[in-house]
């Protein structure tokens, strides 16, 4: 494929930049740039702005609300929104469930659920991981037993991101214990307001409420909420995970974070010289920049294959590994740049409207929180060790 940008691509880039300049609220971009926590209202606001422009779900079919952009246009859009410090769209409905419904859903399911994702009527969360079924997802135990025109669901999900904001959850559930573990799993859509659903918060190291436990006790779910065939949910799961892992790579977000790192290195002194003039620090930055440029090219190749109707598998695993490692390296180098100012932590400084006394420069406030929080990147969405197994089996025959 041709990786050079055409005049048409550059014109599209200017269109995206003009849109961001006109429509991206400065309040939101300032929060993202400064590493502050976004509220549910913040995320819904940007979701609605993109939906009004018709740019919320570019990878969906055009007749279902997609944009029919080329692979390069999609890449440009992701990059420019990240560089402008726009909030990242919550992926569970738009980037995960949406593609699954478009691929495996009935026409009735598409007609009902897809518009509700776009207009924000439904906020989805992902019910995959369980205690004892994280990287080994096929070991999940949450059960769904058919009872007439309903399934009765019992079990527990964990590390459920933003479940406290969601009104819907898509779940992998066990509908059979026969055969291989993967063969008895189904893909089910569940209303969070159904009696028997309980959300319990998990507080993180920085005090943020990002993830949760979700418990199901005799929860009745209509049979029409089954996506695909009963006991064939593993096919849906693998398809969704390929999109999740490509999304986790976050090329645009890494590019924006690296630009921020370069800005800090050019303005922060260690003794008599700037950080950018420190040979070791500069060498570490150069290593990240090389890795980031290589990942950028690989991401374009994977997006090109998706545009031609292929489903990325090993390629998305490669992106997941490199993308998460690069983000971790950037946060580690930002922590080094902050020096002693990375040690104190004021949780309130990550909330909007904080007027307290800062410790060190403003950019240092979220450094420790991001460094520790981003350790998770190489674990969720399938640990990087599992991704290496996928690459070894599918590409090397190991």
MITIMI-297568 format. One record per residue (C-alpha): residue number from 0; residue in one letter; x, y, z. Coordinates in steps of 0.2 Angstrom, whole numbers, plus 2048, in hexadecimal, padded with zeros to 3 digits. Layout:
REM MITIMI-297568
 num residuo  px  py  pz
 NUM       A   X   Y   Z
...
END
This chain:
REM MITIMI-297568
 num residuo  px  py  pz
   0       X 800 800 800
   1       X 805 812 7FD
   2       X 809 81A 80E
   3       X 80B 82C 807
   4       X 7FD 838 80A
   5       X 7F4 83F 7FA
   6       X 7EE 850 7F7
   7       X 7DC 849 7FB
   8       X 7E3 842 80B
   9       X 7EB 853 810
  10       X 7DB 85C 80C
  11       X 7D1 850 817
  12       X 7DE 853 825
  13       X 7DA 866 824
  14       X 7C8 862 825
  15       X 7CA 858 835
  16       X 7D5 866 83C
  17       X 7C8 873 838
  18       X 7BA 868 840
  19       X 7C5 866 850
  20       X 7C9 878 851
  21       X 7B6 87D 84F
  22       X 7AE 86F 859
  23       X 7BA 868 866
  24       X 7B6 871 876
  25       X 7C6 878 87E
  26       X 7C0 872 88F
  27       X 7C1 860 889
  28       X 7D1 862 880
  29       X 7D9 86A 88F
  30       X 7D4 85C 89A
  31       X 7DB 84F 88E
  32       X 7EB 858 88C
  33       X 7EE 85A 89F
  34       X 7EA 848 8A3
  35       X 7DA 84C 8AD
  36       X 7CC 840 8AF
  37       X 7BD 842 8A3
  38       X 7AB 841 8AA
  39       X 79E 837 8A1
  40       X 796 847 89C
  41       X 7A7 84C 894
  42       X 7A8 83C 88A
  43       X 795 83D 885
  44       X 798 84F 87F
  45       X 7A6 84A 872
  46       X 79C 83A 86D
  47       X 78D 845 868
  48       X 798 852 85F
  49       X 7A0 844 854
  50       X 78F 83C 851
  51       X 787 84C 84B
  52       X 795 84E 83F
  53       X 793 83C 839
  54       X 7A5 837 83F
  55       X 7A2 82D 84E
  56       X 7A3 81B 846
  57       X 7AE 81D 836
  58       X 7B1 80A 835
  59       X 79F 805 835
  60       X 796 802 824
  61       X 790 812 81C
  62       X 77E 80D 81D
  63       X 77F 80B 82F
  64       X 787 81B 833
  65       X 799 819 82D
  66       X 7A3 825 823
  67       X 7AA 81B 815
  68       X 7BB 822 818
  69       X 7CB 81B 811
  70       X 7D8 813 81C
  71       X 7E3 822 81B
  72       X 7D4 82E 820
  73       X 7D0 823 82F
  74       X 7E2 824 834
  75       X 7E3 837 832
  76       X 7D3 839 83C
  77       X 7DA 82F 84B
  78       X 7EA 838 84A
  79       X 7E3 849 849
  80       X 7D6 847 857
  81       X 7E4 840 862
  82       X 7F0 84E 85E
  83       X 7E2 85B 862
  84       X 7E0 852 873
  85       X 7CE 84D 86F
  86       X 7C6 841 87B
  87       X 7C8 82F 875
  88       X 7B6 828 871
  89       X 7B1 81A 87D
  90       X 7B4 80B 872
  91       X 7A8 7FE 879
  92       X 799 803 86F
  93       X 7A0 80B 860
  94       X 7B1 801 85D
  95       X 7AD 7F0 865
  96       X 79A 7EC 865
  97       X 796 7F5 855
  98       X 7A2 7EB 84A
  99       X 79B 7DB 852
 100       X 789 7E0 84F
 101       X 78D 7E5 83D
 102       X 795 7D4 83A
 103       X 78B 7C8 844
 104       X 77B 7D1 849
 105       X 76A 7CE 842
 106       X 762 7DC 838
 107       X 756 7DF 846
 108       X 765 7E1 852
 109       X 76E 7ED 847
 110       X 75F 7F7 844
 111       X 75C 7F9 857
 112       X 76D 7F9 85F
 113       X 778 803 853
 114       X 76E 813 852
 115       X 76E 813 865
 116       X 781 811 866
 117       X 783 820 85A
 118       X 776 82C 863
 119       X 77D 828 874
 120       X 76D 81F 87A
 121       X 777 811 880
 122       X 788 811 889
 123       X 790 7FF 888
 124       X 79D 7F7 892
 125       X 7A6 7E6 88F
 126       X 7A2 7D7 899
 127       X 7B1 7CB 895
 128       X 7BD 7C9 8A3
 129       X 7B9 7BF 8B3
 130       X 7C3 7BA 8C2
 131       X 7CD 7AB 8BB
 132       X 7C9 7AF 8A9
 133       X 7D3 7BE 8A3
 134       X 7E0 7B9 897
 135       X 7D9 7A8 896
 136       X 7C8 7AF 892
 137       X 7C1 79E 88C
 138       X 7C0 799 89E
 139       X 7B2 7A5 8A2
 140       X 7A5 79E 8AE
 141       X 796 7AB 8AD
 142       X 788 7A0 8A7
 143       X 778 7A3 89D
 144       X 76B 796 89E
 145       X 75D 796 891
 146       X 74C 797 899
 147       X 73E 799 88C
 148       X 741 7AA 883
 149       X 74E 7B0 890
 150       X 75F 7AB 896
 151       X 762 7AB 8A9
 152       X 774 7B2 8AC
 153       X 77E 7AF 8BB
 154       X 790 7B4 8BE
 155       X 79D 7C2 8C0
 156       X 7A7 7CD 8B5
 157       X 7B6 7D7 8BA
 158       X 7C1 7E6 8B4
 159       X 7B1 7EC 8AB
 160       X 7B7 7FD 8A5
 161       X 7AA 80C 8A8
 162       X 79C 800 8AD
 163       X 796 80D 8B9
 164       X 792 818 8AA
 165       X 78A 80A 89F
 166       X 778 805 89D
 167       X 77C 7F6 892
 168       X 78A 7E8 893
 169       X 78E 7DC 885
 170       X 794 7CB 88D
 171       X 79C 7BB 889
 172       X 792 7AE 893
 173       X 793 79B 894
 174       X 784 792 88C
 175       X 78B 781 88B
 176       X 799 776 894
 177       X 79A 76A 886
 178       X 7AA 769 87B
 179       X 7B8 775 87B
 180       X 7B7 784 887
 181       X 7B5 790 878
 182       X 7A6 786 870
 183       X 79A 78A 87F
 184       X 79B 79D 87F
 185       X 78E 7A9 879
 186       X 78E 7BC 876
 187       X 77F 7C4 87F
 188       X 779 7D6 881
 189       X 773 7DA 893
 190       X 76A 7EA 899
 191       X 773 7F0 8A9
 192       X 762 7F5 8B1
 193       X 75C 7E3 8B1
 194       X 758 7DD 8C3
 195       X 767 7D2 8C9
 196       X 775 7DD 8C1
 197       X 781 7E5 8CE
 198       X 790 7F0 8CA
 199       X 79D 7F1 8D8
 200       X 7AB 7FE 8D6
 201       X 7BE 7FA 8D6
 202       X 7C8 809 8DB
 203       X 7D9 80B 8D2
 204       X 7EA 811 8DA
 205       X 7E7 823 8D5
 206       X 7D5 823 8DD
 207       X 7CC 822 8CC
 208       X 7BD 818 8CA
 209       X 7C0 811 8B8
 210       X 7BC 7FE 8BA
 211       X 7AF 7F3 8C3
 212       X 7A9 7E2 8C7
 213       X 798 7DE 8BF
 214       X 78E 7D0 8C8
 215       X 77F 7C7 8C0
 216       X 772 7BE 8CB
 217       X 764 7B5 8C2
 218       X 764 7C3 8B4
 219       X 757 7C0 8A7
 220       X 75D 7C5 895
 221       X 751 7C3 886
 222       X 757 7B6 87A
 223       X 757 7C3 86C
 224       X 765 7CB 874
 225       X 771 7BD 86F
 226       X 77D 7C2 861
 227       X 781 7B5 855
 228       X 77E 7A3 858
 229       X 77D 79B 86A
 230       X 78D 793 86F
 231       X 796 79C 860
 232       X 79A 7AC 86A
 233       X 7AD 7A8 86A
 234       X 7AD 7AD 857
 235       X 7A5 7BE 85C
 236       X 7B2 7C0 86A
 237       X 7C1 7BD 85F
 238       X 7BA 7C9 852
 239       X 7B7 7D7 85F
 240       X 7C8 7D4 867
 241       X 7D1 7D7 857
 242       X 7C9 7E8 856
 243       X 7CC 7EB 869
 244       X 7DF 7E7 867
 245       X 7E1 7F2 858
 246       X 7D8 800 862
 247       X 7E3 7FD 871
 248       X 7F2 801 866
 249       X 7ED 813 866
 250       X 7F9 81A 859
 251       X 7F2 82B 859
 252       X 7F1 82C 86C
 253       X 804 826 86D
 254       X 808 834 860
 255       X 800 841 86B
 256       X 808 83B 87B
 257       X 819 83B 872
 258       X 817 84D 86C
 259       X 813 851 87E
 260       X 822 849 884
 261       X 82D 852 877
 262       X 825 862 87D
 263       X 82A 85E 88F
 264       X 83C 859 88A
 265       X 83E 86A 881
 266       X 839 874 890
 267       X 83E 86B 89F
 268       X 850 86D 8A6
 269       X 85B 861 8B0
 270       X 869 86C 8B7
 271       X 86F 878 8AA
 272       X 868 86F 89A
 273       X 858 86A 893
 274       X 852 858 894
 275       X 852 857 881
 276       X 865 85A 882
 277       X 868 84B 88E
 278       X 86F 83D 883
 279       X 867 82F 88C
 280       X 856 837 88D
 281       X 857 83C 87A
 282       X 85C 82A 876
 283       X 84D 823 87F
 284       X 842 830 876
 285       X 84A 82B 865
 286       X 846 818 868
 287       X 834 81C 86C
 288       X 832 827 85C
 289       X 83A 819 851
 290       X 82E 80C 859
 291       X 81F 818 857
 292       X 823 81B 845
 293       X 824 808 841
 294       X 813 805 84A
 295       X 80B 813 840
 296       X 810 80B 830
 297       X 80A 7FA 837
 298       X 7FA 801 83C
 299       X 7F7 808 82B
 300       X 7FA 7F7 823
 301       X 7ED 7EF 82F
 302       X 7E0 7FC 82C
 303       X 7E3 7F9 81A
 304       X 7DF 7E7 81B
 305       X 7CF 7EB 826
 306       X 7CA 7F6 818
 307       X 7CC 7E8 80B
 308       X 7C0 7DD 816
 309       X 7CD 7D3 820
 310       X 7CC 7D0 832
 311       X 7DD 7D4 83B
 312       X 7E2 7C7 847
 313       X 7F5 7C5 84A
 314       X 7F8 7D6 843
 315       X 7EC 7DE 850
 316       X 7F6 7D4 85D
 317       X 806 7DC 857
 318       X 7FF 7ED 858
 319       X 7F8 7EA 869
 320       X 809 7E4 870
 321       X 813 7F3 868
 322       X 806 800 86B
 323       X 805 7FC 87E
 324       X 817 7FB 880
 325       X 81A 80C 878
 326       X 80D 814 883
 327       X 815 80D 892
 328       X 826 813 88C
 329       X 81F 824 88A
 330       X 818 825 89B
 331       X 828 81E 8A3
 332       X 832 82C 89A
 333       X 825 839 89F
 334       X 828 833 8B1
 335       X 83A 835 8AF
 336       X 838 846 8A8
 337       X 82E 84B 8B8
 338       X 83B 845 8C3
 339       X 837 848 8D6
 340       X 827 850 8D1
 341       X 820 83F 8CB
 342       X 821 839 8DD
 343       X 813 844 8E6
 344       X 802 840 8E0
 345       X 7F2 84B 8E2
 346       X 7E3 842 8DB
 347       X 7D9 852 8DB
 348       X 7E4 85A 8CE
 349       X 7DE 84D 8C1
 350       X 7CC 854 8C3
 351       X 7C5 863 8BA
 352       X 7C5 873 8C4
 353       X 7D3 86F 8D0
 354       X 7DA 880 8D7
 355       X 7E6 878 8E4
 356       X 7F9 87B 8E5
 357       X 801 871 8D7
 358       X 811 867 8DB
 359       X 81D 86A 8CD
 360       X 818 86F 8BB
 361       X 806 86D 8B6
 362       X 80B 85F 8A9
 363       X 812 854 8B8
 364       X 802 852 8C1
 365       X 7FB 843 8B8
 366       X 80C 83B 8B4
 367       X 80C 82E 8C3
 368       X 7FA 82A 8C0
 369       X 7FD 826 8AE
 370       X 80D 81D 8B0
 371       X 805 810 8BD
 372       X 7F4 810 8B4
 373       X 7FC 80C 8A3
 374       X 804 7FC 8AA
 375       X 7F3 7F4 8A6
 376       X 7F5 7F7 893
 377       X 7FF 7E8 891
 378       X 7F3 7DD 89A
 379       X 7E1 7E1 895
 380       X 7DA 7DD 884
 381       X 7E4 7CD 885
 382       X 7F5 7CE 88E
 383       X 804 7D1 883
 384       X 80A 7BF 887
 385       X 7FA 7B8 87F
 386       X 7FC 7C4 870
 387       X 80E 7BC 86D
 388       X 806 7AB 86E
 389       X 7FA 7B0 861
 390       X 807 7B7 855
 391       X 812 7A7 858
 392       X 804 79B 853
 393       X 7FC 7A5 845
 394       X 80B 7AC 83C
 395       X 819 7A0 841
 396       X 810 790 843
 397       X 817 78D 855
END
